C-alpha cells in the first residue's frame, strides 16, 4: 500500500510540475505566493534567534575581540573557502590591514585540513561554530552598527565584477605579486613523495584533470538532482589524457571519483583519506596547468596563480574566478527549435528565485545567465549540451601553448574574443574576465552564438 501511495504522489507531482512548466505566468504567480509565504514564516520563526545572536555577538566581541575587525569565513565547501580567503588577503593589501593582528575571521569546521593550515599561517582564523552561526544569523547587524564588521566578499565574483570594480582597485588581480598561500619546503617534499607513491616519474611535468559529477555527494548519501546542469562525462576527457601523455606529461585525476575502467591516469584513490585531502591542494600548486570541470576545485589553482582550463563552464553570469587560463562554456539549446541559444538571448530568459543568505531572505528575478539549478533551465525550456571530446582536446592543445606563453591568437581570434565580451552588459563578469574563451569554441560556433 505504501508503494502504491508513493507512486500516486509522484504521478501527481509530475502532473503539477508539467502543468506549471507549460504555463510560466501561472508558475510565476504560484512561486511568488509560496516564496512570500515562506519568507513570512521565516521572519516569524527566526526573529527570536536573530535577537539572541545580535546580543550574543556583542557580548563575545567586547569580551574577546575588542579593538579588532571581525568577519567570517565560509568553510563548508572548498570553492567559497578558497576564494574568500584569497579575496580577503587582497582586501588587506588594499586597506593596509595586517591579517594576523588587525583582523580575526571566525569559521565553521574547515572542509580541508591542509588548506586550513595554510590559511592560518597568514590570517588570524579561529574556529568557533556557535559564533560563526550567530554572526551569520543576526549578529553581523551589531558588528556593522559598531563599524567593526568586515564583509569578506559574500559572493566573491558578484562583489568584484557585477559592481564593475575589477580594474578599479586591483582587488581581483595583482599580476606581479607572489601567491598568498605557500607550502613549506617539508610539505613540498611530502607532496612529491605522495606523487611517486601513485606512480609519478619525477622527470615528467604534471597536468591535473577533473570533471564534475555527482560521485562525491552521492558517496556522502546526498543526491543533488538540482545540480545536474553542471555535470559532465569523464569519457570526453580521455582523448585529451592520451594526447597529454603523448606529449610527455603525467596526468593525475583530481577530485573524488570511482576509477574508470582501463584508465591510464595517475589515481589519488591509491592514497589514504588524509593523503588525498593534502593532494587536493598540493596538486593545484605543483602542476603545470589544471583541467577542471565546473566545481569548487577550480578555485584552488586560483590561490597559486596556476593556469586553468575550465571545461563545461556554466553559468556564465556567476563563473568561478579565473585570472589565468581558458574556459569553454556549455552550449544551451532551445528545446523547441533545437537551435543554439545566442549569448544575447540568454538575458531574456528569466525566472524567480528565493534563497536565504546569512540573515536575509531574498526573492528576486534572475536571467538565464545566472541560473544555478536544473529546474530553472527546464522551466524556460533550455537543454544543456556538454562540450565534445574533440572541442576539449583542441582547447587542451591551445592550453599547452598558453601555459608556455606561446599561444598566438590571429586577428580574427582577437576579434571574436572582443565580440564575445560585448554580448554582455558592462557590469557582467564576462565583460571583465582576464582569461580567454576557447578560441576553438568561438571559431566553431560563431555563426550560431553571435
HUWO-V184689 format. One record per backbone hydrogen bond with DSSP energy under -1.0 kcal/mol. CO is the residue of the C=O (numbers start at 1). NH is the residue of the N-H. Records with the same first field share a line. If there is no record, write none. Layout:
BEGIN
CO->NH / NH
END
This chain:
BEGIN
1->5
2->6
3->7
4->8
5->9
6->10
7->11
8->12
9->13
10->14
11->15
12->16
13->17
14->18
15->19
16->20
17->21
18->22
19->23
23->27
24->28
25->29
26->30
27->31
28->32
29->33
30->34
31->35
32->36
33->37
34->38
35->39
36->40
37->41
38->42
39->43
40->44
41->45
42->46
43->47
46->50
47->51
48->52
49->53
50->54
51->55
52->56
53->57
54->58
55->59
56->60
57->61
58->62
59->63
60->64
61->65
65->68
69->104
70->150
71->106
77->81
78->82
79->83
80->84
81->85
82->86
83->87
84->88
85->89
86->90
87->91
88->92
89->93
90->94
91->95
92->97
98->102
99->124
102->69
104->71
105->126
106->73
107->128
112->116
113->117
114->118
115->119
116->120
119->122 / 123
123->125
124->105
126->107
128->132
129->133
130->134
131->135
132->136
133->137
134->139
135->140
138->141
139->143
140->144
141->145
142->146
143->148
144->147
148->70
151->153
155->159
156->160
157->161
158->162
160->165
161->164
165->169
174->177
184->188
185->189
186->190
187->191
188->192
189->193
190->194
191->195
192->196
193->197
194->198
195->200
196->199
201->204
205->250
206->288
207->252
208->291
209->254
212->232
214->218
215->219
217->222
218->221
223->225
224->227
225->228
226->374
227->230
228->231
233->236
234->237
235->238
237->241
238->242
239->243
240->244
241->245
242->246
243->247
244->249
245->248
250->207
251->266
252->209
260->263
266->253
268->271
272->276
273->277
274->278
275->279
276->280
278->282
279->283
282->285 / 286
283->287
289->208
290->309
291->210
292->311
293->295
295->298
296->299
297->300
300->303
301->304 / 306
307->290
308->326
309->292
310->328
313->330
324->308
325->436
326->310
327->438
328->313
331->385
332->341
333->383
334->338
339->334
342->345
345->348
346->368
349->368
351->366
353->364
355->362
357->360
360->357
362->355
364->353
366->351
367->370
369->317
373->377
374->378
375->379
376->380
377->382
378->381
381->335
383->333
385->331
388->392
389->393
390->394
391->395
392->396
393->397
394->398
395->399
396->400
397->401
398->402
399->403
400->404
401->406
402->405
410->414
411->415
412->416
413->417
414->418
415->419
416->420
417->421
418->422
420->423
421->424
425->428
428->431
429->432
436->327
438->442
439->443
440->444
441->445
445->449
446->450
449->343
END
